[in-house]
Amino acid sequence: MRNYSSTGKVICDNRLRMGRPPRWSQNMQARFRSGTFERIAVVLHENEDRTDFVREAVEREIERREGDQPAKPEQTL
């Protein structure tokens, strides 16, 4: 079934088709100590914004902590 606008042009031929999946789909609000944003601004690379900096820092910390975890013993059946 086609949807037509008032000018008779096709608006959507396939309702099931969607755009690309969102890259940043999870949101979180965080509070930082006073002065943190100023400290981040000093160390940002060219063309990097504060959000990119925080995402990268979180990813590095997750990887570091995952590496600190002891290996799980294998289960025997």
mmCIF file as gemmi writes it, N, C-alpha and C atoms, coordinates in Angstrom:
data_model
loop_
_atom_site.group_PDB
_atom_site.id
_atom_site.type_symbol
_atom_site.label_atom_id
_atom_site.label_alt_id
_atom_site.label_comp_id
_atom_site.label_asym_id
_atom_site.label_entity_id
_atom_site.label_seq_id
_atom_site.pdbx_PDB_ins_code
_atom_site.Cartn_x
_atom_site.Cartn_y
_atom_site.Cartn_z
_atom_site.occupancy
_atom_site.B_iso_or_equiv
_atom_site.pdbx_formal_charge
_atom_site.auth_seq_id
_atom_site.auth_asym_id
_atom_site.pdbx_PDB_model_num
ATOM 1 N N . MET Axp A 1 ? 0.839 -1.17 0 1 0 ? 1 A 1
ATOM 2 C CA . MET Axp A 1 ? 0 0 0 1 0 ? 1 A 1
ATOM 3 C C . MET Axp A 1 ? 0.892 1.244 0 1 0 ? 1 A 1
ATOM 4 N N . ARG Axp A 2 ? 0.558 2.168 -0.812 1 0 ? 2 A 1
ATOM 5 C CA . ARG Axp A 2 ? 1.343 3.388 -0.916 1 0 ? 2 A 1
ATOM 6 C C . ARG Axp A 2 ? 0.627 4.538 -0.244 1 0 ? 2 A 1
ATOM 7 N N . ASN Axp A 3 ? 1.38 5.37 0.383 1 0 ? 3 A 1
ATOM 8 C CA . ASN Axp A 3 ? 0.841 6.589 0.976 1 0 ? 3 A 1
ATOM 9 C C . ASN Axp A 3 ? 1.156 7.743 0.04 1 0 ? 3 A 1
ATOM 10 N N . TYR Axp A 4 ? 0.182 8.548 -0.246 1 0 ? 4 A 1
ATOM 11 C CA . TYR Axp A 4 ? 0.378 9.674 -1.142 1 0 ? 4 A 1
ATOM 12 C C . TYR Axp A 4 ? 0.174 10.989 -0.389 1 0 ? 4 A 1
ATOM 13 N N . SER Axp A 5 ? 0.987 11.942 -0.7 1 0 ? 5 A 1
ATOM 14 C CA . SER Axp A 5 ? 0.795 13.273 -0.124 1 0 ? 5 A 1
ATOM 15 C C . SER Axp A 5 ? -0.303 13.979 -0.905 1 0 ? 5 A 1
ATOM 16 N N . SER Axp A 6 ? -0.616 15.187 -0.495 1 0 ? 6 A 1
ATOM 17 C CA . SER Axp A 6 ? -1.682 15.931 -1.17 1 0 ? 6 A 1
ATOM 18 C C . SER Axp A 6 ? -1.316 16.247 -2.613 1 0 ? 6 A 1
ATOM 19 N N . THR Axp A 7 ? -0.026 16.185 -2.967 1 0 ? 7 A 1
ATOM 20 C CA . THR Axp A 7 ? 0.398 16.441 -4.35 1 0 ? 7 A 1
ATOM 21 C C . THR Axp A 7 ? 0.441 15.165 -5.165 1 0 ? 7 A 1
ATOM 22 N N . GLY Axp A 8 ? 0.137 14.026 -4.536 1 0 ? 8 A 1
ATOM 23 C CA . GLY Axp A 8 ? 0.113 12.768 -5.266 1 0 ? 8 A 1
ATOM 24 C C . GLY Axp A 8 ? 1.455 12.061 -5.316 1 0 ? 8 A 1
ATOM 25 N N . LYS Axp A 9 ? 2.464 12.596 -4.655 1 0 ? 9 A 1
ATOM 26 C CA . LYS Axp A 9 ? 3.775 11.954 -4.645 1 0 ? 9 A 1
ATOM 27 C C . LYS Axp A 9 ? 3.815 10.88 -3.564 1 0 ? 9 A 1
ATOM 28 N N . VAL Axp A 10 ? 4.58 9.83 -3.825 1 0 ? 10 A 1
ATOM 29 C CA . VAL Axp A 10 ? 4.715 8.743 -2.867 1 0 ? 10 A 1
ATOM 30 C C . VAL Axp A 10 ? 5.538 9.233 -1.671 1 0 ? 10 A 1
ATOM 31 N N . ILE Axp A 11 ? 4.983 9.07 -0.464 1 0 ? 11 A 1
ATOM 32 C CA . ILE Axp A 11 ? 5.69 9.444 0.752 1 0 ? 11 A 1
ATOM 33 C C . ILE Axp A 11 ? 6.518 8.263 1.254 1 0 ? 11 A 1
ATOM 34 N N . CYS Axp A 12 ? 5.898 7.102 1.325 1 0 ? 12 A 1
ATOM 35 C CA . CYS Axp A 12 ? 6.59 5.914 1.833 1 0 ? 12 A 1
ATOM 36 C C . CYS Axp A 12 ? 6.037 4.7 1.124 1 0 ? 12 A 1
ATOM 37 N N . ASP Axp A 13 ? 6.89 3.981 0.421 1 0 ? 13 A 1
ATOM 38 C CA . ASP Axp A 13 ? 6.474 2.805 -0.302 1 0 ? 13 A 1
ATOM 39 C C . ASP Axp A 13 ? 6.541 1.566 0.581 1 0 ? 13 A 1
ATOM 40 N N . ASN Axp A 14 ? 7.391 1.575 1.594 1 0 ? 14 A 1
ATOM 41 C CA . ASN Axp A 14 ? 7.572 0.407 2.438 1 0 ? 14 A 1
ATOM 42 C C . ASN Axp A 14 ? 7.689 0.864 3.891 1 0 ? 14 A 1
ATOM 43 N N . ARG Axp A 15 ? 6.675 0.631 4.678 1 0 ? 15 A 1
ATOM 44 C CA . ARG Axp A 15 ? 6.676 1.062 6.066 1 0 ? 15 A 1
ATOM 45 C C . ARG Axp A 15 ? 7.658 0.26 6.918 1 0 ? 15 A 1
ATOM 46 N N . LEU Axp A 16 ? 8.014 -0.937 6.505 1 0 ? 16 A 1
ATOM 47 C CA . LEU Axp A 16 ? 8.887 -1.786 7.307 1 0 ? 16 A 1
ATOM 48 C C . LEU Axp A 16 ? 10.348 -1.36 7.227 1 0 ? 16 A 1
ATOM 49 N N . ARG Axp A 17 ? 10.73 -0.64 6.213 1 0 ? 17 A 1
ATOM 50 C CA . ARG Axp A 17 ? 12.118 -0.229 6.054 1 0 ? 17 A 1
ATOM 51 C C . ARG Axp A 17 ? 12.436 0.866 7.062 1 0 ? 17 A 1
ATOM 52 N N . MET Axp A 18 ? 13.58 0.709 7.721 1 0 ? 18 A 1
ATOM 53 C CA . MET Axp A 18 ? 13.992 1.691 8.713 1 0 ? 18 A 1
ATOM 54 C C . MET Axp A 18 ? 15.362 2.233 8.346 1 0 ? 18 A 1
ATOM 55 N N . GLY Axp A 19 ? 15.744 3.314 8.982 1 0 ? 19 A 1
ATOM 56 C CA . GLY Axp A 19 ? 17.069 3.879 8.783 1 0 ? 19 A 1
ATOM 57 C C . GLY Axp A 19 ? 18.113 3.05 9.504 1 0 ? 19 A 1
ATOM 58 N N . ARG Axp A 20 ? 19.312 3.55 9.504 1 0 ? 20 A 1
ATOM 59 C CA . ARG Axp A 20 ? 20.392 2.827 10.173 1 0 ? 20 A 1
ATOM 60 C C . ARG Axp A 20 ? 20.152 2.802 11.68 1 0 ? 20 A 1
ATOM 61 N N . PRO Axp A 21 ? 20.663 1.78 12.354 1 0 ? 21 A 1
ATOM 62 C CA . PRO Axp A 21 ? 20.479 1.715 13.805 1 0 ? 21 A 1
ATOM 63 C C . PRO Axp A 21 ? 21.268 2.828 14.496 1 0 ? 21 A 1
ATOM 64 N N . PRO Axp A 22 ? 20.764 3.323 15.618 1 0 ? 22 A 1
ATOM 65 C CA . PRO Axp A 22 ? 21.475 4.404 16.297 1 0 ? 22 A 1
ATOM 66 C C . PRO Axp A 22 ? 22.814 3.929 16.844 1 0 ? 22 A 1
ATOM 67 N N . ARG Axp A 23 ? 23.83 4.762 16.703 1 0 ? 23 A 1
ATOM 68 C CA . ARG Axp A 23 ? 25.165 4.407 17.18 1 0 ? 23 A 1
ATOM 69 C C . ARG Axp A 23 ? 25.275 4.619 18.683 1 0 ? 23 A 1
ATOM 70 N N . TRP Axp A 24 ? 24.721 5.701 19.157 1 0 ? 24 A 1
ATOM 71 C CA . TRP Axp A 24 ? 24.778 6.031 20.578 1 0 ? 24 A 1
ATOM 72 C C . TRP Axp A 24 ? 23.363 5.916 21.135 1 0 ? 24 A 1
ATOM 73 N N . SER Axp A 25 ? 22.97 4.722 21.55 1 0 ? 25 A 1
ATOM 74 C CA . SER Axp A 25 ? 21.586 4.492 21.928 1 0 ? 25 A 1
ATOM 75 C C . SER Axp A 25 ? 21.339 4.503 23.429 1 0 ? 25 A 1
ATOM 76 N N . GLN Axp A 26 ? 22.382 4.561 24.24 1 0 ? 26 A 1
ATOM 77 C CA . GLN Axp A 26 ? 22.176 4.582 25.681 1 0 ? 26 A 1
ATOM 78 C C . GLN Axp A 26 ? 22.641 5.915 26.247 1 0 ? 26 A 1
ATOM 79 N N . ASN Axp A 27 ? 21.784 6.499 27.068 1 0 ? 27 A 1
ATOM 80 C CA . ASN Axp A 27 ? 22.09 7.797 27.67 1 0 ? 27 A 1
ATOM 81 C C . ASN Axp A 27 ? 22.343 7.628 29.157 1 0 ? 27 A 1
ATOM 82 N N . MET Axp A 28 ? 23.187 8.506 29.685 1 0 ? 28 A 1
ATOM 83 C CA . MET Axp A 28 ? 23.452 8.52 31.116 1 0 ? 28 A 1
ATOM 84 C C . MET Axp A 28 ? 23.819 9.931 31.524 1 0 ? 28 A 1
ATOM 85 N N . GLN Axp A 29 ? 23.26 10.365 32.617 1 0 ? 29 A 1
ATOM 86 C CA . GLN Axp A 29 ? 23.656 11.652 33.159 1 0 ? 29 A 1
ATOM 87 C C . GLN Axp A 29 ? 24.65 11.398 34.272 1 0 ? 29 A 1
ATOM 88 N N . ALA Axp A 30 ? 25.682 12.201 34.338 1 0 ? 30 A 1
ATOM 89 C CA . ALA Axp A 30 ? 26.689 12.053 35.385 1 0 ? 30 A 1
ATOM 90 C C . ALA Axp A 30 ? 27.047 13.43 35.919 1 0 ? 30 A 1
ATOM 91 N N . ARG Axp A 31 ? 27.38 13.479 37.166 1 0 ? 31 A 1
ATOM 92 C CA . ARG Axp A 31 ? 27.823 14.72 37.79 1 0 ? 31 A 1
ATOM 93 C C . ARG Axp A 31 ? 29.322 14.613 38.035 1 0 ? 31 A 1
ATOM 94 N N . PHE Axp A 32 ? 30.02 15.734 37.825 1 0 ? 32 A 1
ATOM 95 C CA . PHE Axp A 32 ? 31.461 15.775 37.994 1 0 ? 32 A 1
ATOM 96 C C . PHE Axp A 32 ? 31.823 16.832 39.021 1 0 ? 32 A 1
ATOM 97 N N . ARG Axp A 33 ? 32.974 16.669 39.624 1 0 ? 33 A 1
ATOM 98 C CA . ARG Axp A 33 ? 33.446 17.67 40.571 1 0 ? 33 A 1
ATOM 99 C C . ARG Axp A 33 ? 33.651 18.996 39.861 1 0 ? 33 A 1
ATOM 100 N N . SER Axp A 34 ? 33.531 20.045 40.623 1 0 ? 34 A 1
ATOM 101 C CA . SER Axp A 34 ? 33.75 21.38 40.091 1 0 ? 34 A 1
ATOM 102 C C . SER Axp A 34 ? 35.155 21.484 39.503 1 0 ? 34 A 1
ATOM 103 N N . GLY Axp A 35 ? 35.261 22.051 38.308 1 0 ? 35 A 1
ATOM 104 C CA . GLY Axp A 35 ? 36.55 22.222 37.651 1 0 ? 35 A 1
ATOM 105 C C . GLY Axp A 35 ? 36.922 21.105 36.699 1 0 ? 35 A 1
ATOM 106 N N . THR Axp A 36 ? 36.152 20.007 36.694 1 0 ? 36 A 1
ATOM 107 C CA . THR Axp A 36 ? 36.484 18.871 35.822 1 0 ? 36 A 1
ATOM 108 C C . THR Axp A 36 ? 36.402 19.248 34.353 1 0 ? 36 A 1
ATOM 109 N N . PHE Axp A 37 ? 35.372 19.984 33.962 1 0 ? 37 A 1
ATOM 110 C CA . PHE Axp A 37 ? 35.223 20.347 32.549 1 0 ? 37 A 1
ATOM 111 C C . PHE Axp A 37 ? 36.38 21.229 32.077 1 0 ? 37 A 1
ATOM 112 N N . GLU Axp A 38 ? 36.839 22.097 32.937 1 0 ? 38 A 1
ATOM 113 C CA . GLU Axp A 38 ? 37.979 22.938 32.578 1 0 ? 38 A 1
ATOM 114 C C . GLU Axp A 38 ? 39.239 22.097 32.394 1 0 ? 38 A 1
ATOM 115 N N . ARG Axp A 39 ? 39.427 21.103 33.258 1 0 ? 39 A 1
ATOM 116 C CA . ARG Axp A 39 ? 40.591 20.214 33.142 1 0 ? 39 A 1
ATOM 117 C C . ARG Axp A 39 ? 40.526 19.389 31.859 1 0 ? 39 A 1
ATOM 118 N N . ILE Axp A 40 ? 39.33 18.929 31.515 1 0 ? 40 A 1
ATOM 119 C CA . ILE Axp A 40 ? 39.161 18.161 30.273 1 0 ? 40 A 1
ATOM 120 C C . ILE Axp A 40 ? 39.48 19.055 29.076 1 0 ? 40 A 1
ATOM 121 N N . ALA Axp A 41 ? 38.988 20.284 29.083 1 0 ? 41 A 1
ATOM 122 C CA . ALA Axp A 41 ? 39.197 21.206 27.962 1 0 ? 41 A 1
ATOM 123 C C . ALA Axp A 41 ? 40.681 21.413 27.685 1 0 ? 41 A 1
ATOM 124 N N . VAL Axp A 42 ? 41.508 21.399 28.717 1 0 ? 42 A 1
ATOM 125 C CA . VAL Axp A 42 ? 42.943 21.614 28.549 1 0 ? 42 A 1
ATOM 126 C C . VAL Axp A 42 ? 43.607 20.456 27.811 1 0 ? 42 A 1
ATOM 127 N N . VAL Axp A 43 ? 43.101 19.234 28.008 1 0 ? 43 A 1
ATOM 128 C CA . VAL Axp A 43 ? 43.776 18.053 27.435 1 0 ? 43 A 1
ATOM 129 C C . VAL Axp A 43 ? 43.103 17.5 26.178 1 0 ? 43 A 1
ATOM 130 N N . LEU Axp A 44 ? 42.031 18.129 25.706 1 0 ? 44 A 1
ATOM 131 C CA . LEU Axp A 44 ? 41.362 17.641 24.494 1 0 ? 44 A 1
ATOM 132 C C . LEU Axp A 44 ? 42.277 17.741 23.286 1 0 ? 44 A 1
ATOM 133 N N . HIS Axp A 45 ? 42.194 16.738 22.416 1 0 ? 45 A 1
ATOM 134 C CA . HIS Axp A 45 ? 42.913 16.771 21.146 1 0 ? 45 A 1
ATOM 135 C C . HIS Axp A 45 ? 42.153 17.642 20.155 1 0 ? 45 A 1
ATOM 136 N N . GLU Axp A 46 ? 42.798 17.973 19.063 1 0 ? 46 A 1
ATOM 137 C CA . GLU Axp A 46 ? 42.15 18.761 18.015 1 0 ? 46 A 1
ATOM 138 C C . GLU Axp A 46 ? 40.948 17.992 17.468 1 0 ? 46 A 1
ATOM 139 N N . ASN Axp A 47 ? 39.851 18.681 17.256 1 0 ? 47 A 1
ATOM 140 C CA . ASN Axp A 47 ? 38.599 18.11 16.731 1 0 ? 47 A 1
ATOM 141 C C . ASN Axp A 47 ? 37.985 17.064 17.66 1 0 ? 47 A 1
ATOM 142 N N . GLU Axp A 48 ? 38.323 17.072 18.93 1 0 ? 48 A 1
ATOM 143 C CA . GLU Axp A 48 ? 37.725 16.163 19.906 1 0 ? 48 A 1
ATOM 144 C C . GLU Axp A 48 ? 36.848 16.993 20.833 1 0 ? 48 A 1
ATOM 145 N N . ASP Axp A 49 ? 35.672 16.475 21.131 1 0 ? 49 A 1
ATOM 146 C CA . ASP Axp A 49 ? 34.846 17.203 22.09 1 0 ? 49 A 1
ATOM 147 C C . ASP Axp A 49 ? 34.817 16.445 23.417 1 0 ? 49 A 1
ATOM 148 N N . ARG Axp A 50 ? 34.21 17.059 24.4 1 0 ? 50 A 1
ATOM 149 C CA . ARG Axp A 50 ? 34.198 16.494 25.745 1 0 ? 50 A 1
ATOM 150 C C . ARG Axp A 50 ? 33.507 15.136 25.779 1 0 ? 50 A 1
ATOM 151 N N . THR Axp A 51 ? 32.435 14.98 25.015 1 0 ? 51 A 1
ATOM 152 C CA . THR Axp A 51 ? 31.717 13.711 24.988 1 0 ? 51 A 1
ATOM 153 C C . THR Axp A 51 ? 32.598 12.591 24.442 1 0 ? 51 A 1
ATOM 154 N N . ASP Axp A 52 ? 33.34 12.865 23.363 1 0 ? 52 A 1
ATOM 155 C CA . ASP Axp A 52 ? 34.264 11.866 22.819 1 0 ? 52 A 1
ATOM 156 C C . ASP Axp A 52 ? 35.298 11.47 23.855 1 0 ? 52 A 1
ATOM 157 N N . PHE Axp A 53 ? 35.811 12.456 24.569 1 0 ? 53 A 1
ATOM 158 C CA . PHE Axp A 53 ? 36.814 12.212 25.604 1 0 ? 53 A 1
ATOM 159 C C . PHE Axp A 53 ? 36.267 11.275 26.679 1 0 ? 53 A 1
ATOM 160 N N . VAL Axp A 54 ? 35.058 11.553 27.153 1 0 ? 54 A 1
ATOM 161 C CA . VAL Axp A 54 ? 34.472 10.736 28.216 1 0 ? 54 A 1
ATOM 162 C C . VAL Axp A 54 ? 34.189 9.326 27.717 1 0 ? 54 A 1
ATOM 163 N N . ARG Axp A 55 ? 33.649 9.185 26.504 1 0 ? 55 A 1
ATOM 164 C CA . ARG Axp A 55 ? 33.393 7.842 25.95 1 0 ? 55 A 1
ATOM 165 C C . ARG Axp A 55 ? 34.676 7.027 25.882 1 0 ? 55 A 1
ATOM 166 N N . GLU Axp A 56 ? 35.743 7.642 25.377 1 0 ? 56 A 1
ATOM 167 C CA . GLU Axp A 56 ? 37.015 6.939 25.252 1 0 ? 56 A 1
ATOM 168 C C . GLU Axp A 56 ? 37.574 6.551 26.625 1 0 ? 56 A 1
ATOM 169 N N . ALA Axp A 57 ? 37.466 7.449 27.589 1 0 ? 57 A 1
ATOM 170 C CA . ALA Axp A 57 ? 37.96 7.164 28.939 1 0 ? 57 A 1
ATOM 171 C C . ALA Axp A 57 ? 37.194 6.001 29.568 1 0 ? 57 A 1
ATOM 172 N N . VAL Axp A 58 ? 35.883 5.967 29.371 1 0 ? 58 A 1
ATOM 173 C CA . VAL Axp A 58 ? 35.072 4.875 29.915 1 0 ? 58 A 1
ATOM 174 C C . VAL Axp A 58 ? 35.449 3.555 29.258 1 0 ? 58 A 1
ATOM 175 N N . GLU Axp A 59 ? 35.596 3.54 27.941 1 0 ? 59 A 1
ATOM 176 C CA . GLU Axp A 59 ? 35.979 2.31 27.246 1 0 ? 59 A 1
ATOM 177 C C . GLU Axp A 59 ? 37.332 1.784 27.74 1 0 ? 59 A 1
ATOM 178 N N . ARG Axp A 60 ? 38.307 2.678 27.901 1 0 ? 60 A 1
ATOM 179 C CA . ARG Axp A 60 ? 39.633 2.269 28.393 1 0 ? 60 A 1
ATOM 180 C C . ARG Axp A 60 ? 39.532 1.664 29.796 1 0 ? 60 A 1
ATOM 181 N N . GLU Axp A 61 ? 38.736 2.278 30.651 1 0 ? 61 A 1
ATOM 182 C CA . GLU Axp A 61 ? 38.603 1.782 32.024 1 0 ? 61 A 1
ATOM 183 C C . GLU Axp A 61 ? 37.896 0.435 32.059 1 0 ? 61 A 1
ATOM 184 N N . ILE Axp A 62 ? 36.88 0.249 31.232 1 0 ? 62 A 1
ATOM 185 C CA . ILE Axp A 62 ? 36.204 -1.053 31.157 1 0 ? 62 A 1
ATOM 186 C C . ILE Axp A 62 ? 37.187 -2.123 30.716 1 0 ? 62 A 1
ATOM 187 N N . GLU Axp A 63 ? 37.952 -1.854 29.667 1 0 ? 63 A 1
ATOM 188 C CA . GLU Axp A 63 ? 38.938 -2.83 29.187 1 0 ? 63 A 1
ATOM 189 C C . GLU Axp A 63 ? 39.98 -3.138 30.253 1 0 ? 63 A 1
ATOM 190 N N . ARG Axp A 64 ? 40.423 -2.117 30.987 1 0 ? 64 A 1
ATOM 191 C CA . ARG Axp A 64 ? 41.411 -2.325 32.044 1 0 ? 64 A 1
ATOM 192 C C . ARG Axp A 64 ? 40.841 -3.22 33.135 1 0 ? 64 A 1
ATOM 193 N N . ARG Axp A 65 ? 39.612 -2.953 33.541 1 0 ? 65 A 1
ATOM 194 C CA . ARG Axp A 65 ? 39.002 -3.745 34.601 1 0 ? 65 A 1
ATOM 195 C C . ARG Axp A 65 ? 38.683 -5.157 34.153 1 0 ? 65 A 1
ATOM 196 N N . GLU Axp A 66 ? 38.293 -5.32 32.899 1 0 ? 66 A 1
ATOM 197 C CA . GLU Axp A 66 ? 38.044 -6.676 32.389 1 0 ? 66 A 1
ATOM 198 C C . GLU Axp A 66 ? 39.328 -7.485 32.405 1 0 ? 66 A 1
ATOM 199 N N . GLY Axp A 67 ? 40.456 -6.836 32.137 1 0 ? 67 A 1
ATOM 200 C CA . GLY Axp A 67 ? 41.743 -7.517 32.171 1 0 ? 67 A 1
ATOM 201 C C . GLY Axp A 67 ? 42.186 -7.881 33.574 1 0 ? 67 A 1
ATOM 202 N N . ASP Axp A 68 ? 41.675 -7.168 34.59 1 0 ? 68 A 1
ATOM 203 C CA . ASP Axp A 68 ? 42.02 -7.438 35.984 1 0 ? 68 A 1
ATOM 204 C C . ASP Axp A 68 ? 41.258 -8.612 36.574 1 0 ? 68 A 1
ATOM 205 N N . GLN Axp A 69 ? 40.181 -9.016 35.927 1 0 ? 69 A 1
ATOM 206 C CA . GLN Axp A 69 ? 39.349 -10.081 36.482 1 0 ? 69 A 1
ATOM 207 C C . GLN Axp A 69 ? 40.062 -11.425 36.371 1 0 ? 69 A 1
ATOM 208 N N . PRO Axp A 70 ? 40.02 -12.249 37.438 1 0 ? 70 A 1
ATOM 209 C CA . PRO Axp A 70 ? 40.626 -13.562 37.364 1 0 ? 70 A 1
ATOM 210 C C . PRO Axp A 70 ? 39.888 -14.443 36.368 1 0 ? 70 A 1
ATOM 211 N N . ALA Axp A 71 ? 40.615 -15.355 35.771 1 0 ? 71 A 1
ATOM 212 C CA . ALA Axp A 71 ? 40.005 -16.26 34.793 1 0 ? 71 A 1
ATOM 213 C C . ALA Axp A 71 ? 39.021 -17.175 35.515 1 0 ? 71 A 1
ATOM 214 N N . LYS Axp A 72 ? 37.886 -17.395 34.881 1 0 ? 72 A 1
ATOM 215 C CA . LYS Axp A 72 ? 36.881 -18.295 35.46 1 0 ? 72 A 1
ATOM 216 C C . LYS Axp A 72 ? 37.304 -19.744 35.226 1 0 ? 72 A 1
ATOM 217 N N . PRO Axp A 73 ? 37.188 -20.594 36.234 1 0 ? 73 A 1
ATOM 218 C CA . PRO Axp A 73 ? 37.541 -22.006 36.027 1 0 ? 73 A 1
ATOM 219 C C . PRO Axp A 73 ? 36.566 -22.663 35.06 1 0 ? 73 A 1
ATOM 220 N N . GLU Axp A 74 ? 37.08 -23.575 34.27 1 0 ? 74 A 1
ATOM 221 C CA . GLU Axp A 74 ? 36.217 -24.273 33.31 1 0 ? 74 A 1
ATOM 222 C C . GLU Axp A 74 ? 35.3 -25.23 34.045 1 0 ? 74 A 1
ATOM 223 N N . GLN Axp A 75 ? 34.073 -25.329 33.57 1 0 ? 75 A 1
ATOM 224 C CA . GLN Axp A 75 ? 33.116 -26.239 34.186 1 0 ? 75 A 1
ATOM 225 C C . GLN Axp A 75 ? 33.27 -27.607 33.566 1 0 ? 75 A 1
ATOM 226 N N . THR Axp A 76 ? 33.202 -28.624 34.398 1 0 ? 76 A 1
ATOM 227 C CA . THR Axp A 76 ? 33.271 -30.001 33.895 1 0 ? 76 A 1
ATOM 228 C C . THR Axp A 76 ? 31.865 -30.577 33.866 1 0 ? 76 A 1
ATOM 229 N N . LEU Axp A 77 ? 31.589 -31.331 32.863 1 0 ? 77 A 1
ATOM 230 C CA . LEU Axp A 77 ? 30.252 -31.919 32.721 1 0 ? 77 A 1
ATOM 231 C C . LEU Axp A 77 ? 30.206 -33.288 33.261 1 0 ? 77 A 1
